[in-house]
Amino acid sequence: MMKKNWKLYLTALFGIAVFCFWGYVWPEVILARESFQLFLYQDDYLMERLAFPDGMARYVGEFLVQFFRFVTLGALLSAILLVAIQQLFGVLLKRVLPAVSEKILFPVSFLPSVVLCYLLCDLDFSMTLPVGLLFTLVLILLLPHRKMPAFIVSCLLVPIGYWLAGPIIVLLPLYHLRMLSIPRERIAVVAQTSGMGLLLLACIIFSSYFVPYSLENIFKGLDYQMIQRGKFGTDEEMVYDRLLRMKDWNEIVRRSNEQEPQSLACKNVVRLAKYYLKQISGDELKENLLHTYEVLTSGMAAMMMSDVYLHMGFPNISQRAAFEVLESTCLLYTSDAADE
């Protein structure tokens, strides 16, 4: 029974591993993704996304991220998404390499999902990338089996898929290279694949005249990776932000005793925790509070300080710090356009 259903067990094990990783090992990333996003159920918001390449993938990715406010649900959605990519990629591998044993192909099918899981540990990579890959795999698997109808449909799907999912649609032309195994078809396959590649290149260049982004950013996907990398904050700040939300004052102090935090915002969170544990007085908390503008070094730092100021009874400064978070999040997507 085990030998017969080994693929099912391996897939389930992978899904559980991904869920546990995001839910228990690295939940800070799940919370941070939701914190730096505002999803709106409005027609204008949808049309704004669809006005750019990879817009639909970005919209769906942001739709999923709004549920990351709950770590368990965010971890579950991430696991479902990565398992779906693994399953679709496994079906695609069997089509491309039918002569290769399934005992080899099935473990290989986990590779894209594992790589994506690794990339998503970095907040600079958005959920647009896995969603775009999922869209692309679905489009590839929906192609007709016959060579000429598949080529015609692919020529139609390349520009459509590029606008919906971004440059990851390049996998669709590459899929046709599987026909190179047939000697008499090689010249035609190379010509057709090259034609689709040129069509995609033309779409990318053409789109650069309509969107306020550099050609370099369009080539690598407008929302696959943030333009201003590292603006969200450090891993240390993500950990302390989660503990601050949970009001786990003992854990905050314990961590700071094991290793003194480097971030100024984290140091202020430690002071707040010590105050609640009655290790320092209110006057000591205020005396040691670092200057506002020196602390707001990243979006995560501003978010933490907004909570700290609110705990201290300074709502105006708290609102100002929260406003800085909102502004910095918007600038992550617009600064490159302003540089053009």
Steps between C-alpha positions, in 0.01 A plus 500: 500500500786736586677427172181556302420840652854628559441809285193597700688460829798698374273782382314506832829502688622793293179693560518440875867602503424828320207569733711438811787708364286810440273441798755417769857553378468830311156652578654849506511506121131411475403787729741745338359436151151588612618803696651669194197457277157653464261300280184673382183341363451774242477504122755780481748297701462202265532714188808668644665158533391383155652812344848349548671176391457215754202696633263207546765294678569794728131553571444134591819496707386805695155345540661200670732710715211688661422176687855479637387705796424159650824304500336159479288599200797666330713189549219282366451713187876503436513121531205453264656733242839328505347151491285604201813620318675172580210293369466696176876495442497123553235455229702725270818297557320179402393663173844634421698193608267201456789251476648594838398297805241655728725417796735766364252751363277520806772608746621754239149647487553643849794714388305816390293500820808455719677788322192721535473415870861609541448824306184590690699501824618838370229766514647659187345214301124533479223242457468616139782265398343168615156607379646597162673163475175324586316693226771410250493129583122494463519668158765253384299198610191633322677507163369262232699179459538535122806695388352764268192589712730522803727741314210721389349511849843573648544800272175637641583415860849653504382867498195423714701295747773763513252767605331273753800320650810692388821381334473158669282417199829432319452141620219463247723538188765285666243224549494444124868400503388156614438424131874516432512129578340443156781546241275604210330767712813670637530783248130585521503483880801730528342746257165500677651530848725783383198674352310479827808622686523802272130562550551504876799732463290733286227500765750593771656780299161627382367506857794715611347790305180484705617435856725737700765241583844427364541226241722311744223480759247398238727216385533355849134552590356820642380343823700178522757679713492838669675788325642649820634187664538473877263787583266281701740436786726234645422146616563616855237772465247251363550273804463783751198638314322165533584476870379858551168417334463196726603711804742224594706721730690213661618362168607847385716549808634144480611550140661832580693341787627224272601744227471876514290625206671715239196692380415818692129418469558154651686659791199719569273194489726338760469809720121485468503131597717572804258775601203261488700246701571777754873479443520872420281796593288714271744787533788270402303384197447857382858604575645215301260537206710565192433793269208439265675569171808299596286192563290499181765331288265257322135421452508231769673736745235767440226242555649389831549856619140580415394225742757608761381862492140384530586289805667806652196720444631709209227450233612790280856372465362148456285615209795680345712184512213299348472762225872457428440125456222563250707752306807275487288209374362714218847626411625143460287477186530851367858620556632337187232668293600835642861439400406448137 
